[in-house]
Amino acid sequence: MSQKVLLNSKEINIILHRLACQLIENHPGFEDTVIIGIQPRGVYMADRIIKVLEEEYGIKNISNGQLDITFYRDDFRRSDKPLEANNTKIDFIVEDKHVVFIDDVLYTGRSIRAALTAIQSFGRPKSIELLTLIDRRFSRHLPIQPDYNGRQVDAINNEKVKVHWKENEGEDAVYVISK
């Protein structure tokens, strides 16, 4: 098994700032916009984007939450081991809001499809956008594309893209792992 660094900490930081600027262009005051990190790994990225928006650009009071999609996935019954759900934390109304889903890697699109189904339990958003750090663009099973993405990666199917966050793995880095 081999692994190569796709993005280092500095590059991830630059991308997070660029993505924050793109969000500001489309959602100037964030009055009608909510940011939702998709559990588990999109939450780290959502927290980082919110931190950049607040600390670097002075945008305060951004409604944000976490969405667990475990039991909305179309493949959740395909495993022999019991699934452990993550927390959903949405303490605001999504009705008529612009929702920005944040996830670290867009691969097949199935997680996002599950998130689209799960968010309906909280109301009917005015619009939904997708922000991802990594877009594995040639691996889709569903016609789902990001509105904002940090980097496109043309990894083949036996390669895995792994995002490490300082908060979880102790470093910020993105690796492509070959078996």
N, C-alpha and C positions, 0 to 999 in steps of 0.2 A: 504494500500500500504506500502511495506517495501523496504528499500534499504540497501545494505551492500557494504562496501568499498572493491573493488577488488584490486586496486592499489593505493598507496598513492604517494605523491609528490616525495619522495626519490626513490621509486621503478620505477616510470616513468622516472626519470632522469637516473637511471642506465640502463634501457632499451634503452633510446635514445642514450646513449653512445655505448652500444653494437651494436645497429643497424647501427650507424655511422661507427663503426669498420668493420662490415660486408660489408658495401658499399665500404669502402676503399680497402678491400681485392679483390673485384671484379672490381673496377673502380679506379685503383691506382692514376691517376692524374686528373681524371674527364675531360680530354681534349675533349673526344667524348661523354660525358655523360651529360644529362640534368635532372634536378629534377623538377617534376610538381606536385604541390599540387592540389588535387581534391576539388573543392569548395563544400560546404563552409568549412567544418571542417578539411579536410586534409591540408589546407593551414597553419593552426596553427602548425601542426606537421612538415610539410615541413620546415617552418621557423626555428623551433627548431633544426631539424637535420642539416640544413645548418649552423646555429650558432655554433653547436658543431664541425662540420667539419672545419669551419674557425678558431674558437677560440682555440680549443683543439688540432687540428691536422695541423693547418697552411695551409689548402687548400683554395686557394683564387680563385676568379673569377668563381664560379660555376654558370653555366647558370641555372636559375630557373624561374618558372612561375606558373600560376594559370589557371586551366581549369574548366569552367562551363559546367556541363553536363545536366542542367535542361531540355532542349528540345530534348535531345538525349535519354532520358529514355523511356522505352517502356510503362511506366505507367503514363506519364505526362498528359494525357487527362482524367484520371480517377477521377479527383477531381472537385468539383463544384466551388471551389474558383480559381481565376486567379493566375497563377504562377508568382513569381518574380524571374527573372534571377539574377545570381551573375556575377561578372566580370570575363572575360577571359583575362589573361595577358601573352601572349607568344610573346616576342619580339626577338626571335631567330629562326633559322631554325632547324626543327627536322629531316629533311631528312638525312638519314644515321647516325643518332645519336642513342646512347643507352639511352632510356627514362626510368626513374624510376618514376612511379606513386606512390604518397603517399596519404593514406587515414587513418582516425583514426580507423574505424571499418569495417571489411569485414563481411557482413551478408549474403545476398542472392546472391551477385555477380552481381546484376543488375546495380549498379552504375559503376562498373568496365567495364561491357559490354558497357555501354553508353560512358565511357571515351575512350575505344578502338575505337568506332565509331567517336567520336568528334575529336580525335587527327589526324585522317586522313585528316582533313581540313588543317593541317599545314605541311603536307608532309608524307613521308614514312620512319618511324624509322627503324634503323638496328635491334633493339630489344626493347622489352618493358618488364620491370620487375615491380613487385608490392611489396610495403613495407607498412605494416599495424601495428598499435599498438595492436589491438585486432582482433583475428581471431575466429569468431563464427563458428567453423568448421562443425557442424552438421545442419546448417541452409541454405545450398546452394540450389538455384534453378538452377544454371548454373555451369558448370565444371570449376570454376575459383579458383585458389589457390595462396596464397602469396608466393613470393620468400624469403621475409624477414618478420618475424612477432615477435612482442614483447611478446605476451601471447596468448595461445589458451584458449578459454572459451567454456565450454559446457553448455551454457544457453539454457533453453527450450523456446519454442516459445512465451509463455506469459510473459517471462522475457525480460527486455530491458537492454542493455548495454549502459551506458551514460558516455561519456568522457568529463570531465571539463578541460578547459585550462585556465591558469592564465590570459591570454590576453582577454578572453571572459567572463568566469564565476568567475574570481578572485581567482581560486585555481587550482592546478593540482591534479586530482584524477579521478579514474574510478570506477563507481558504477554499481552494478547489481540491477535493480529495479523490484520487483515483484508486480503484481497487486492484 
